[in-house]
Amino acid sequence: MKRVLMVAYHFPPLAGSSGIQRSLRFARHLPAVGWEPLVLTAHPQAYERTSADLDAEVPRDLTVRRAIAFDTARQLSWKGRYLGVLARPDRWMTWQYDGVRVGMQMIRQFRPDAIWSTYPIATAHVIAARLQAKSGLPWVADFRDPMAQDGYPADPKTWKQFRSIEETAMRRACRNVFTTPGAAREYARRYPDHADTVRLIENGYDEESFAAVEQDAASMGPLCPGRMTVLHSGIVYPSERDPTQLMEALQRLKGAGIADGSRLRLRFRAAVHDALLRDLANRYGVADMVEIEPAVGYRDALVEMLRADGLLVLQASNCNDQIPAKIYEYLRARRPLLVLSDPVGDTVRTLRDAGIAETARLDDAAEIAALLTGFLHDEVRRSALLPGDAAVRGASREGRTRELAVALNEAIGADRKD
């Protein structure tokens, strides 16, 4: 069996990010497609939040090594201030020093056939680039989303570092992987000399995880019997998932007598920006229709999705080349999806391909109000918000892992040809 060294900041016991599922599930499913994973990650002290929730999901025979790392904002600051150089390209830049040392130890001990690293912690690609330079091993860079973008990162020095890191990966990695068609197209356009290295491997859901909780969810019944509950599970970003027009839409429904707190509830789970949501709900007079709840364990989050009457997708037009990782779990939950996003963006295109017939723009309160009205009062329109079976089956993590194995095998072949 071939071996791959996986450089991933997102790994248990990290809590609070759906991004952990990509690296964890690849590590679980790779042996079934001929690859033994070896995980190089950060010491748990670097994580802002930890949880034992996913510990049981880590295979017992998986080799996991943790390099020393610090969160600059929490651990290397004085009275809330810290040197900017210690937070570029990200707050965990210290991980690279011990990461390269531990990574080379693993390469010498286990002799992997390839290196794989995953963003959005840019330091992971920094570590992988240095390991590749020292070892000569073929490298697969998992970008997930674009790195250097117009206006992001806002700090010019960080932007310059992001651009340098992505240029290094595109030039030296044998395969560069993205999770959305738009991002893959953008990088093929941005780096035409290396367009042949670009691959698309979308995010997905884990069937084992859902199968383990479906019976529990069914026995518990709907979240709020007697009223419709629409769930948003995950972070609500002030810009990229701006809920302002959603709150105005609720105000319109309430003012027209179409819905109130006794008929409709929007539940935000682990939104992080709770104060923003509360302020908006109060400003628009819809606090009785909005629930703001803290984070729960992964299993409980899946149960909640299965019990919801509808699942809410928020994605602004400034993220048209990105798709929230959560939507693949939403698809597997097989609940109606209320999609608020740009009709020309990858999120809407992907969900329309999955069978979701109607969406609304995130910045259009009238469209959102119409979508919610149909969901509440028209059973035919509600059923049109359900994904098709073929789309659900096609989004499994097992299938995505087979795609990764292809990319790894291609990387080995390309490296040998060189």
Secondary structure by P-SEA (a helix, b strand, c coil): cbbbbbbcccccccccccaaaaaaaaaaccccccbbbbbbbccccccccccccccccccccbbbbbccccccccccccccccccccccccccccccaaaaaaaaaaaaaccccbbbbbcccaaaaaaaaaaaaacccbbbbbcccccccccccccaaaaaaaaaaaaaaaacccbbbbccaaaaaaaaaacccccccbbbbbbbbbaaaaaacaaaaaaaccccccbbbbbbccccccccccaaaaaaaaaaaaaacccccccbbbbbccccaaaaaaaaaaaacccccbbbbccccaaaaaaaaaaccbbbbbbccccccccccaaaaaaaaccccccccccccaaaaaaaaacccbbbbcccaaaaaaaaaaacccaaaaaaacccaaaaaaacaaaaaaaaaaaaaaaaaaaaac
